[in-house]
Amino acid sequence: MLALRLTRVAHPAVHLRRLLVATAAAGTGFLLLSALGYALAHPGNPTGALLRLSWCAIPLATTVHLAVAVARTDPGTRPRPGLSAFGLGPARLMAVAALNTALACVLGSLLALLVFLHLRGDLTGMPFDGAAKDFLAADKSLPLPAALTLLGVPPVLASAAVALTLRPRDLPHPGRRAYGRFGAYGTGTPEETFGAYGRFGARLFKRPSRPADADAADEDAQASPQDAPSSAPQDVPATAEGPVPAPPVPTQPPTGLPWGIAVLAAGLAVESYAGTTGATPRTTLPGGLVVGPAGGLAGWSLTALGLVLAAPGLTHLCGRLLQTARPGARRLLAGRVLMAEATRIGRPLGVVCAVASAAFAAGTLYGYDDAAPAFGPLTALGGLVVAGCTVATLLTAAVEARQSRAGTTEALLRLGAPATVLRGAAALRAGALLALFGPLTLLIADLAALPLAP
């Protein structure tokens, strides 16, 4: 009931993002049902049915990725002060977010089932003059338990992924037991002397304990106040009200760049080796598109994984390059934001680059063969689901990054920063990412398609 109430009073933009999740779940559910229909229509070809079902893993993964991104940006499930007193702690809000995701995916699965039954002719007769009866097994009875099992996969996986992502991580841990002499053990905290608990003011005026390094820093600051470090950053201008707030610079860059480059190089090497062996059988998509040998698909998977791993480090590097050579306020703000949001923006951007490079490489290979069949409806639907989910996930991650720095933006506007500077910094960030990842995507697509060309 609480999840339904939060869904009803949500902002229209939140409803739009949930509708995107439902649409992606509907497309994925229809692909799963189509694999079931092919298995019913071709009982003597279990390998082909298993291949079609395995191809549904890619749209399913992108749908789950989109559902997690939408749940992270949902303001209704964000922890707020005072909600724990009403029983809405972090664990309860996590359960509400998972339930909202499950409701959206169930709605999409039901829509997919209705469309599938309509195309089979089970509701109002065979539409489109029976053009879809070949791959939907219209002359076979549909096993309802199998169909419901397949349709339950997207809601279960999406809600589980949301619960795992939004699980509370700041729960108090019990103190470790300290073992003493002769095996005696305790809590490890010093015990109070007799009468210390009942002494007047012992709990009322108790000061919090401070670490020893903080006391040493205070003593050094009192001994030499002229040498005390300033709290304001040296590269951020200050005003009469204090330093202008800027996104904090991360202490360490993302650590996935070397691993991403290594996995990317390994994927390209596997694709090159697969392209040199002419006897390797080629793999066909459910819609009839020949995409190359199975080793090439394995190499492309490694290439996509390398792009996803390397994208946060490349985004961080892009932000650092923006701040070189005496940057102004616009370049400094754009670079700081890219460095601070490198992981949050980089991973979806890496997925988009992987999908774009795969589409470009597949289109290139498809253009080499003049006798290749046209794109089937299932291939077009799968490509549309994957491309739409990846782009929507990237835009949702950008919305999440904007929400995370809303306080900094408000502080800058309150201190007199013009709005044109903020818009210029946003345009500069987008241009820098496009200038870096655009040629990189085309280069990887060319390298991936070159050894697989006939």
N, C-alpha and C positions, 0 to 999 in steps of 0.2 A: 504493500500500500504506500509506503514511503517512497519507493522508487517511482511508482506511478505518479505520485503527487509532485515529486521533483521534476519528472519528465513533463508534466502539464504546464508548470510555471516557468520553464526554462526559456532562455533567450532564443529568438528565431535562428540565430547563427548556430546555436547548439543543436536545434532541431534539424537544421540542414546537414550538419556533420553526422548526426545519427541516421539521417535518411541516406547519406552516402554509404554508411556501414550496411544498412539494410539492402541497398541496391547491390553492393558488392557480394553480400551473402546470397542474394537471389541469383546472381550470375554464376557463382561458384556452385550453388546447389543444383542449378540446371545442368551444369557440366557433369556433376556427379550422377545425376539421374540419366543423362545421355549415355554415360559409360555403362550404367545398368541396362539401359535399353539395347545397347550394342551387344552386351553379353547375352541378353535374352534372344536377340535376333540371330546370333551366330554362336550357338552352343558348341560347335566343333572347333572354335578358334579361341581358346582361353588366353593364349599369349597376346593376341590383339586386344582383348578386353582388359587384360592387366595393364597393357601399355597405355590404353586410354585412361584408365583409372590413375595410373602413375603421373600422367601429364596434368591431372587435376591438382597435384600437390603444389604447383607453382601459383595458380590463382588462390588456392587456399592459404598459402603462406602470406601472400600480399594482402588478403582480406584480414587475416589476424593482425598483421602489422598495422593496417589502417585502424582497426578496432582499438588497439592499444594506444595509438597516437590520439584518437578521439577521446578516449577515456582520460588521458592525462590532461587534456585541455578543458574538461568538463568543470565549470565553476561550482556546480551543485555538489560535487563530491570532494571539494577541496577543504582540508581541515581549517577550522576557524576557532578563535578563542571563545570559550564558553559552551561549545557544542558537546563536550564530554559530559557536562552536567545533565544534559538531556538524553544521555545514552548514545550520542553520535560521536564516538571516538574514532581513531584512525582505522581500527578493524571494522567497525560498522560501516564507515564510509567506503572502505574497500569492498565490502560485500554489496553495498548499493551500486557502486560502479560496475562490478561484475554482473549484477542482475540487470542493470540498464543495457549493458552490452549483449547479454543473452536475449533480452526482449527484442532488441533491434535485429539480431541475427535470426531469431525464430520468425519474426515477421518476414524477413527476406526469404527464408526457407519455405514458408507457406506460400508466398507469391510464386516461387519457382515451381512448387508442386502444382499449383493451379494452372500455370502456363504449360507445364509439361502434360498434364491431363487434357488440357484443351487442344494441344497440338496432336495428341494421340487420338482425339475424337471420343474420349470417354465422357465428356460433359455435354457438348452441343453438336456433335458430329465432326467429321474430318474437315479441318480448314485447309485452304490453299490447294484444293484438289488432291489431297493425299500426298503432297510433296515431301512431308516430313516423316512418313510412315516407315521409311527404310532404316533410319538410324534410331527411331524411337520404339520399334517393335510394337506397332499398333495392332498386329494380329495376335499378340501374346497377352495373356493376363499379367498384370503388374503385381509382383509380390509386395504387398504393403509393408510388412516388417522390414524387408531389405531397403525399401525406399525411405522409410522413416529413420532407419539406422544411418543411411548416408546423409540424410538431411540434418541429423543431429550432430554430425561431426563439426561443422562450422560454429554453432553456438557453444558447444562444449570447449573446443580449443580456444576460441576467442575469449570466453569468460575466464577460463583457467589462466590464459596469458595475462589478462588484465589483473586478476587477483595476485598473480606472481609479481607483476611489475609494481603494483600499488600497495604491496604488503607493508605493514609498519616495520621500520628498521631502527627506531629509537626507543625500543622497550628497555626498561631497566634490567640490568643483569645482576643476579645475586652475587654477593661478595665471595671471593675465593676463601676456602678454609686454609688456615695456616697451621701446619703440623709442628708441634713442639716436642719437648723431650719425652721419651718413653712412649711415643705414638699418640700423645694427647693432641687434640686439634681444637681449633676455635674459629672465629670469624675473621681474624686477622686485624681487627680494630682494637685500639687500646681501651681498656676498661676504665670507668670513672671511679674515683675514690669514694669512700663512704661519705654520704651527705652532700655530694656535689650536685646530684639531681635536684634535691630540695632546696638548694641555696637560692636566696632571693635574687632574681634577675639572671639566673644561670641560663635559662632558655630565651628570655625576652631580649636580652642585650648581647646575645652571642654573635660575634662577628664571623663571617664566612672565612674559611681557611684559604690562604693564597699560596701559590707555589713559590719555591725559594728563588727561582730566577726572576719572578716579578718583583720581589723585595729587593733583590740586587740591582735591578734596573732602576727602581725608585731611588735607591741610595746613590747610584751613579748620576742620576739626573739632578738630585739635590746638591751633590758635590760640585758639579760643573754644569750649571744651567745654560751657559752660553753654548755648550757643545751638545745639548740635548737634540735629538733628531726631531724634525717637524713631522706632525701627523699627516699633513697634507701632501699628496704626491707632487713631485717636482715638475712633472710635465702637465699638470692640470692647473689652470688659472684659478685664483682665489678672488673672492669678493668680500664686501664688508660683512656679509652674513656667514662667511666661511668658505671652504673650498667647494668648487663646483663638483658634484658627485659624478663619477664616471664608472662604467662597468669595471669590476676588478680584473686585473691581469692574472690568469691562472699561474700558479707557481711552477707547474710542470706541464709541458705539452702532452697531447695524447700519445700513448706509447704504441699504437698500432701501425704506424707508418712503415717501419722496417719489415714487420711481418706481412703487411699488405703488399709491399713491393715484391717480397719473396714469393708469396702465393700467386701474385699476378704473373710473375715471370714463369713460375711452374705451370700455370694454366696455359700460357701461350706456347710453352715447350710441348705440352701434351697435345695441344691442337696441331702443332706443326708435325709431330710424329704421326698422329692419326691421319693427317692429310697425305703423307708420303706413302702409306700402305693402301694400294688400290683395291685389295681384296677384302677390305673391311666392309661389312654390310652397313647400309645406310638406314637411318631411323626415320620414320614417317610420323608426322603429327596426325591427330585424329581427323583433321579436315583434309588430309591428303598432301600436305606440304612436306617435301623431302628436305631435311635439315642437315644431312651429313652423317658421317659414321658415329657410332656410339662413343668412341674415344674422343671425338671432337666435342660431343655434348659434355663429357666429363671435364675436358679442358675448359670449356666455357663456364662450367660451374665453378671451377677454381678461379677463373678470371673474374667472375662476378663477386666471389668471396673476397678476392684481393682488393677489388675496388671498394667494397664496403669497409674493409679494415683500414685501407689507406686514406679514405675520404676525410675522416676527422683530422688527421695529421696534415693533410693538404689544406684543409680549411684554416687550421691554425697558422700554417705557413703563409697563406694568403693574407690573413690579418696582420701578421708581422711585417710582410712586405709593404703593406699599405702605410705603415708607420715609419718607414725609412726615409732618409734624406729630408730632415727638418719638416715634419708634418704639421699642418695646420689643425684647427679645431675639428674640421669636417673629417679629414683623413684619420686623425687620432681617435675620434669617436667611432668611426667605421671599423678601424682595425681592432680597437678594444672589444667591440661587440663580437666580431668574428672570432677573436681568440677566446672570449668567455663562452661563446655558444658553439664552439667547434664540434664537440661531441653531439650535441642536440641537433644541430643542423647537418653535420657532416654525414652521419649514417644514412638518413633518408636521401640525401643528395647522392651518396654512393650507390644506393639502390636504383635511383632514377638513371644514373649514368650506366649502370650495368644493363638495365632493361633497354635503354636507348641504343647502346652498342650492340646488344643482341638483335634488336629489330633491324638495325642498319646492316649487320652482317648477314642476317637471314634474307633480307631483301636483295642484297648483292648476290648471294648464292642463288636465289630464286630467279634473278635476271639472267644468269648464265644458261639456264635450261629453258629453251623455247617450248619444249613439249611438256613442260610441267603443268599439272592441273591448276585450275584457279583455286583461290582461297575458299575453303568451305565455311559454312556458317559457324560451326563450332570453333574453328581456328580463329575466325574473326571475333567471336564472343570471348574466347580466352585471352586473346591479345588486348581486347578492349578492357577486360577486367583487370589484367595485370598493369597496363599502362595507366588506367584511371586510378587504381589504388595507389600506385607509387607516386603519381603527381599529387593526389589528394593528401597522402601522408606527408609529403614535403611541405605543402602549404599549411597543413595542420601543425607541423613542427615549427614553422615560422610564426604561426599564431601563438604557440606555447612560448617561444622565445620572446615575443613581444609582451606577453603577459608577465613573464618573469622580470623584465626590466621596466615595468610600468612605473614603479616608484622612482627610478632614476630619471625617466622621461618627465614625470610630473615635477620633480625637483629642478630639472634644467629649465623647464618652462617657467616655473615660479621665480627662478633667479634671473630671468630675462633673456634666456637663449631664444633666438628667433626660430620659428617653426621651419623656415627654409633650410636651416642647417641640419635639422633632424631628417627632413625629407631628402636633402642632398646626401647625407650619410647613408640612408637606406638605399638610394639609387647607386651610390658608390659601392656598397657591399654587393648588391646584385650584379653590377657590372664586373666587379673583380672575380666573383665566383663563376660567372659565365665565361669570362676571358680565360680562366684557368681550366675549368672542367669541360668546356665545349670542345676545344682542340684535343684534349686528352681522350674524350669519348670517341671522337672520329678516328684518332690514331689507333686506339685499341680495337675498334671495329674493323679497320683496314687490316691490322695484323691478325685478327681472328679469322677474317674471311679469306685472306690470301692463301694459306696452305690448304684450305678446304675447297678451293675452286677447281673445277675439272680441267 
